[in-house]
Amino acid sequence: MNHQPLGSVSRERLNGASIVRLEGEIDLHAADQLNEALSQSMREAHPVVVDLAGCQFIDSTGIGAIVRAFRTGQSLHGDTSSVLILAAPVPDVKRVLEQTLDGLIPVF
């Protein structure tokens, strides 16, 4: 049997910001969980930091959820790039984000 690492999403508040942590593989199987976490976070806090340190893989559904959250944040909090911040991606994930987001969302 082929083992596929499952992705998980968790949230916490820290100093007025919302931290959304992504672990494992963020794909179609984790998309609903990610959408819900980002949606709630965008409504509750500003900024929202997506901690990618534990994320080994992200596909187009995960990137789509991040872009939707960014657009929602812009609508709720004004047209500012600081509504959503992507932090600490591993090199493979960082490369995918840079290629697909083209500077739309800050990656630190």
C-alpha positions as a Markdown table, in Angstrom:
| # | Residue | x | y | z |
|---|---|---|---|---|
| 1 | Met | 0.0 | 0.0 | 0.0 |
| 2 | Asn | 1.3 | 3.4 | -1.0 |
| 3 | His | 1.4 | 5.9 | 2.0 |
| 4 | Gln | 0.3 | 9.5 | 1.2 |
| 5 | Pro | 1.1 | 12.1 | 3.9 |
| 6 | Leu | -2.1 | 13.8 | 4.8 |
| 7 | Gly | -2.3 | 17.6 | 5.2 |
| 8 | Ser | -3.6 | 19.3 | 8.3 |
| 9 | Val | -4.5 | 22.9 | 9.1 |
| 10 | Ser | -4.7 | 24.5 | 12.5 |
| 11 | Arg | -5.3 | 28.1 | 13.7 |
| 12 | Glu | -4.4 | 30.2 | 16.7 |
| 13 | Arg | -4.4 | 33.9 | 17.7 |
| 14 | Leu | -1.2 | 35.6 | 18.6 |
| 15 | Asn | -0.9 | 39.3 | 19.5 |
| 16 | Gly | -4.0 | 40.2 | 17.4 |
| 17 | Ala | -2.9 | 38.2 | 14.4 |
| 18 | Ser | -4.3 | 34.9 | 13.2 |
| 19 | Ile | -1.7 | 32.2 | 12.5 |
| 20 | Val | -2.8 | 29.4 | 10.2 |
| 21 | Arg | -0.4 | 26.5 | 10.2 |
| 22 | Leu | -0.2 | 24.1 | 7.3 |
| 23 | Glu | 1.3 | 20.6 | 7.8 |
| 24 | Gly | 2.1 | 17.8 | 5.4 |
| 25 | Glu | 0.6 | 17.8 | 1.9 |
| 26 | Ile | -2.0 | 20.5 | 1.2 |
| 27 | Asp | -4.1 | 19.2 | -1.7 |
| 28 | Leu | -7.7 | 18.5 | -2.6 |
| 29 | His | -8.1 | 16.4 | 0.6 |
| 30 | Ala | -7.2 | 19.4 | 2.9 |
| 31 | Ala | -8.9 | 22.1 | 0.8 |
| 32 | Asp | -12.1 | 22.3 | 2.8 |
| 33 | Gln | -10.2 | 22.6 | 6.0 |
| 34 | Leu | -7.9 | 25.2 | 4.6 |
| 35 | Asn | -10.8 | 27.3 | 3.1 |
| 36 | Glu | -12.6 | 27.3 | 6.4 |
| 37 | Ala | -9.5 | 28.2 | 8.5 |
| 38 | Leu | -8.6 | 31.0 | 6.2 |
| 39 | Ser | -12.1 | 32.3 | 5.9 |
| 40 | Gln | -12.6 | 32.4 | 9.7 |
| 41 | Ser | -9.2 | 34.0 | 10.2 |
| 42 | Met | -9.8 | 36.7 | 7.6 |
| 43 | Arg | -13.0 | 37.7 | 9.4 |
| 44 | Glu | -11.5 | 37.6 | 12.9 |
| 45 | Ala | -8.0 | 39.1 | 12.6 |
| 46 | His | -5.7 | 41.3 | 10.6 |
| 47 | Pro | -3.1 | 40.2 | 9.5 |
| 48 | Val | -3.4 | 36.5 | 8.8 |
| 49 | Val | 0.0 | 34.7 | 8.7 |
| 50 | Val | 0.1 | 31.4 | 6.9 |
| 51 | Asp | 2.9 | 29.3 | 8.5 |
| 52 | Leu | 4.2 | 27.0 | 5.8 |
| 53 | Ala | 7.2 | 25.6 | 7.7 |
| 54 | Gly | 5.6 | 22.2 | 8.0 |
| 55 | Cys | 4.1 | 22.1 | 4.6 |
| 56 | Gln | 5.9 | 19.8 | 2.2 |
| 57 | Phe | 3.6 | 20.1 | -0.8 |
| 58 | Ile | 0.9 | 22.5 | -2.0 |
| 59 | Asp | -1.2 | 22.0 | -5.1 |
| 60 | Ser | -3.5 | 24.3 | -7.1 |
| 61 | Thr | -6.4 | 23.8 | -4.7 |
| 62 | Gly | -4.3 | 25.1 | -1.8 |
| 63 | Ile | -3.0 | 28.0 | -3.8 |
| 64 | Gly | -6.5 | 28.8 | -4.9 |
| 65 | Ala | -7.7 | 28.9 | -1.3 |
| 66 | Ile | -4.8 | 31.3 | -0.4 |
| 67 | Val | -5.6 | 33.6 | -3.3 |
| 68 | Arg | -9.4 | 33.6 | -2.4 |
| 69 | Ala | -8.5 | 34.5 | 1.2 |
| 70 | Phe | -6.2 | 37.3 | 0.1 |
| 71 | Arg | -9.0 | 38.7 | -2.1 |
| 72 | Thr | -11.5 | 38.4 | 0.8 |
| 73 | Gly | -9.0 | 40.2 | 3.1 |
| 74 | Gln | -8.6 | 43.0 | 0.6 |
| 75 | Ser | -12.4 | 43.4 | 0.5 |
| 76 | Leu | -12.7 | 43.4 | 4.3 |
| 77 | His | -9.7 | 45.4 | 5.3 |
| 78 | Gly | -8.9 | 47.6 | 2.3 |
| 79 | Asp | -6.6 | 47.1 | -0.7 |
| 80 | Thr | -3.4 | 46.3 | 1.3 |
| 81 | Ser | -0.8 | 43.6 | 0.7 |
| 82 | Ser | -0.4 | 43.0 | 4.4 |
| 83 | Val | -3.8 | 41.3 | 5.0 |
| 84 | Leu | -2.2 | 37.9 | 4.3 |
| 85 | Ile | 1.4 | 36.9 | 4.8 |
| 86 | Leu | 3.0 | 33.6 | 3.8 |
| 87 | Ala | 5.8 | 32.6 | 6.1 |
| 88 | Ala | 8.7 | 30.1 | 6.2 |
| 89 | Pro | 8.0 | 27.9 | 3.2 |
| 90 | Val | 10.3 | 25.0 | 2.5 |
| 91 | Pro | 12.3 | 25.5 | -0.7 |
| 92 | Asp | 10.0 | 23.4 | -3.0 |
| 93 | Val | 6.9 | 25.1 | -1.7 |
| 94 | Lys | 8.5 | 28.5 | -2.0 |
| 95 | Arg | 9.4 | 27.9 | -5.6 |
| 96 | Val | 5.8 | 26.9 | -6.4 |
| 97 | Leu | 4.4 | 30.0 | -4.6 |
| 98 | Glu | 6.8 | 32.3 | -6.4 |
| 99 | Gln | 5.9 | 30.8 | -9.8 |
| 100 | Thr | 2.1 | 30.9 | -9.3 |
| 101 | Leu | 1.6 | 34.0 | -7.2 |
| 102 | Asp | 4.0 | 36.2 | -9.1 |
| 103 | Gly | 4.5 | 38.6 | -6.1 |
| 104 | Leu | 0.7 | 39.0 | -5.4 |
| 105 | Ile | 1.1 | 37.9 | -1.8 |
| 106 | Pro | 4.3 | 38.5 | 0.3 |
| 107 | Val | 6.3 | 35.4 | 1.0 |
| 108 | Phe | 8.8 | 35.6 | 3.9 |
